[in-house]
Amino acid sequence: MKGKKQLRQLKLDVTVQEAPVDKFLTASGTFTDGDLRLNQRGLRLISEETQSSRPPDSEDLEFSREDLEVIKVIGKGSGGIVQLVRHKWHGTFYALKGIQMCIQETVRKQIVQELKINKASQCSHVVVCYHSFYHNGVISLVLEYMDRGSLADIIKQVKTILEPYLAVVCMQVLKGLVYLHHERHVIHRDIKPSNLLVNHKGEVKITDFGVSAVLASSMGQRDTFVGTYNYMAPERISGSSYDYKSDIWSLGLVILECAIGHFPYTSTEQEESLSFYELLEAIVDQPPPFAPPDQFSPEFCSFISASIQKDPKQRLSSLELLSHPFIKKFEDKDIDLAILVGSLDPPVNLSE
């Protein structure tokens, strides 16, 4: 088909730009990049701000990789694995994310960006990174353990999520995106159900600021399609420039999927998902999905429409969507997401 041929022409070969290993490693085994220093003891940012705010290594001395015992593997991806670990002395559970260090320029920069975001993050809607370590070519991130898994885990059990709960999810994710977009000036680039984590308190937090997406790209995918292509905005697929609003398209698709019970570009009657090229062609050439007005409130339909606009200029920003009537409709209703997640089986059984 003509559309498929055009889409193939958009895909770019990955150019591997490597640098000598010793350019970023000191003799003692410390990974360095600009003002960032990362080794077995932890991470430091060597800057005037860091030096004036706290003594060097003040946190790192209290926490080491040896203090953690591995319970089980809870996730696998192109960049490495995620393990459930427990602190040997105070019993706290964490998620330990291992990233096999790659010296490809694009990957290295993205990893350094995530490390710096984690170090500076002060947002309650972004997963906390307590510590990070570097040893034998692996960067380990000690992350907050979100004990109810992700939205992907939840929709596997409940199939669909009702509007009041979706409003609570949207509000929390949007607050996280406002922080990333307006304070950190970061495009997430990989908003999808598995990157929106939930805990037993009903808190929803964003994780994985594009590192896995870039790692996947370096391992055989195309530069144009960094991130999960299912949720990718049309302007990214077509090779156009994109900004923060590409994350809004992704969020809109995620929320619509949670509402209707299947990925918006497939139907419940379809036995097989669209192929890679069929999906890309549909996203670029066909009208965007919408919430059926006979099944959902006008406010919800409007929210989805404001998020899934093919022209990014027509999409509302994360800050604007926080004031959308759909969010405001349930703002004072005291909707407790913990009730929903508490009724479900946790993704990891700690008693095993």
N, C-alpha and C positions, 0 to 999 in steps of 0.2 A: 504493500500500500504506500501511497505517496507520503502519508503522515509518518509512517514508520521510518521511511527513508530519511525524512527530514530530521527526525529525532536521533537517528543514528549519527547523523553528521554533527550533532551538538556535543557528542561525547568526546572528551579529550583524553589522550593518553597521559598517564602519570609520568612526570619527569622526576626521577629520583635524584635529589640533591643531597649528597652525603658529605660529611665533614669528618676529619680524623677523630677517632675516639678520644685521644688525649687532649683535643681542643676543649672538651667539656669535662674532663676528669682530672683531678689532681692526683698526685702521687699517693695520697692517703685514701683515695677512693671516694672523694667528695665530688658530686655532680655540681657543676657551676654553670650559670648562664646569667650574664649581666650581674644584677645585685642579688641573685638567688643562690643559696648554698644549701645542698641537700645531701645528707649522709646517714649512717646508721643511727646517729643520735637524734636526727630530726631535721627540720627546715628552719633556715634563717633568711631574712631579707636584709642585706647590708645596705642600709640607707640612713640618712640623717633622721628620718621619721621613726624608723625602727629602733635605732640606737637611743633616741631620746624617750621612747615610750616604755621600754622595758629593758632590763639587763640582757645581754646576749645569752642564749641557751637557757634562760631561766625556766622555760617550760620543758625543754627537751630533756633536762636532767632527771625529771620526774617520771618519764614515760619512755620505754624502749621497746623494740620489737620482741625482745626476749620475755617481756612481761605478759605476752599474749599467748594463749593456747588455742589451737584451731579446733573447732567443733565439727564443722562440715562445710562442704562447698554448697553455696546457695545460688550461684549464678555463673554463667560462662558467656564470654563474648569474644569478638575478634581480637580485642586488645589484651585479654587475659582472663582471670577468674575472680570471683568475689566469694570470700569465705566468711562464715560466721565465726567470730573469735570471742573469747572471754578473757577479761583481765584476771590474771592469776591471783591478785591480792585483794581486789574489792569486788570481783564477780560481775562487773558490768559487761554487757554484750556490745560488740561493735561489728560493723561490716568492714572487712579488710579487702580492699580492691587492689589487685596487683596489675601493674602495667609494665609489660616488657619494654624496656627503654629502646627506642629506635632513634638513630641519629639523623634520619631524614629531616631536612630543615622544617618542612611544614608541620610534621608531627611533633618535633621537639618544641617548636614555638607554642603549639596548642597545649601541650602538656604543661609547659611553664606557665601559660595563662591560667589554666585550671588551678595549678598550685597556688598562684598568687590570689585568685579569686577566693579559694578556700581559706587562705591565710587571713584575708581581710574581711571575709563575709560577716555581716552583722544583721542578717535578715532571717527572721523566724520561719520563712517560707522557702528557704534553701537548705538542703541537707548539710548538717554541720560536719566539717572535717576537723577532727581533733588533733591529729598529728600526721606527718608523712615521713617516710624513710626511704633511703636509697641504699641498696646493697646488691652486689653481684649482678648488675644490669637490670634490676627490677625496682621500680618505684612503687612503694606501698602506701596507700591512703587509708588511714584509720577513720572510718566514717560513722556517723550516727546510724544505729541500727533501727530501721523502720520496720517494726515487727508485724505489720499487716500487709507487707509486700507492696505491690504497685497497683495502679488502676487496672493493669492487664490481669493481675491475679483476681481482682474483685469481679470484673465483668465475666470472667470464666465461670464464676459461681452464681452470680445473680442475673446474668444475661443482659438486663437493662437496669439503669439507675433512674429513679424518679427525679422530676424537676427540682424539688426543694433541695435534695442532696447535691444535684449537679450545680445548683447555684452556689452552695457552700464550697464545692470543689473549685469552681471557676474563680470565686473571689480569692481563694488562697493562692491559686496558681497565678492569677493576674498580679497579685501583690508581689509574688516572687519575680515575675517578669518586669514589673515596674522597677524593682531593685536592679535587676540585671541590665535592663535597657537604659534607664535614666541615671543610675548611680555608678554602675560599673561599666556602662557603655559596651555591653557584650551582647551579641546575637547568639542565642543558644544553639540553633541550627539542628536540633534533634529532639524536639518536643514530640513525645509519643507516650502511649499508656505505660510502658515499662520504665519510663524516666520520670514518672510522677508517683512518688512513694507516699504511703499512708502508714500511720501508727495507730495504736489502740486508743489514743486520745481523740482520734478523728482529725489529726493534723495532716495536711497535704503539703509535700515539699518537693521542690525540683532538684534533680540530681543530674550529673554527667553533662558538663558544659561543653559538649562538642568533642571531647577527647576521643571517645569511642568512634565517633563519626569519622574523624580524621584518620584514626588508626585503621579503620575499615577501608578507607580510600587508599591508604598506602599499601594495603595488602591485596590489591587487585581491582577495586572498584574505580570509578572514573572521578576525576576532579570535579566535574560539573555536579555530580550527584553525591557529594559529601553529606552524610546523614541518611535517615531511613526514607527511601524514596516514596513510600506509601503516603506519608504525611507532608511531602515537600510542596512548597508553593509553586505555582505555575512559572513565576519569573525566574526561579532557580533552575527549574527543569529546562526552560528555553534558553538558558545561558545569559539572561539579562542581569543587570546589577540588582542587588536586593538589600534590604535593610531590616530593622527590627520587626517590621510588620510581616515578614516571612514566618516568624514564630507565631503570630496571631492566626494565620491560615492553619498552621499545624494544630494549634489548640482548638480551633473551631471544628476540625475534623475529628479530633479526639472526643470532644464533648458530644458531637452528633452521634458518633459510634456508640458511646455509652448510653445514649438515649434510645436509639433504634435497635441496638443489639447486634449489629454487624457493621463491617467497614463500609463507609458511605458509597464507595465506588463499586460495590457489589450488592446483589440483592439476596434475599433469603431463598429465592428459587434457584439461584446459581449453584451448581454443584462444585464448580471449580472457580478459583479466583482468576482475575484477569492476568494475562501474562505481563511481563515487565514492560514491553513496548505498548501493549494495549492500555495499560494503566497510565503510562506517561502521555500517550496520545489523548486519553480521556481527560486528564487533568488540564492539558494545554488547550485542547480544541473544543471540548464539550462545556455546556453550562455547568456551573458549580452545583454540588449537592445542596439540598435544603431540607429543613424540618417539615414534615407533612402537617399542614395547618389543621387538618381534621383530627390529629393525634396529640398536638402540643399547643400550649398557650401562645397567644400572639407575642408575648414578651420573649419567650424562648425562640420562636421562629425569627424574630427580629434580631436577637443576639447572634444566632447562627449566621444569618444573612450579613450582619455587620462584620463578622469574622471571616467568612468564606467568600470574599469578593475577589474575582480574578485580577482586577486592577488594584494593586496595593495602595494606590492613592485613595481608593474608595473604602478601604478597610479602616476601622477605628483602631487607635493605639491601645496599648495595655492600660494606660491611665484613663483614657476615655471610656473603655469598656467597664472599668470599675464603677462608673456612674450610670451604666446602662439600666433601664427599667427592670430587666430580668434579675440583675443582682440586687437592686433596691427592693424588689418585690418581696424577697425573703430575708432581707437584712435584719429585720427586727423580729423575726419569727422564732428565734432560738432553736434553729434546726441543728440537731446534734448528729454529726456524721459518725461519731463513736458508736451510736446505736446500730447503724447499718453494719459497720465492720465487725462489731462485737458479736453479731449473729452468724458470722462466717468462720469457716475453718482457717486458721493461720497458715501461711504458705510453708512455714517451718515448724515442725513439732519438736519442741525443746526437750520433751520427756523421752524421746527415743534414745 
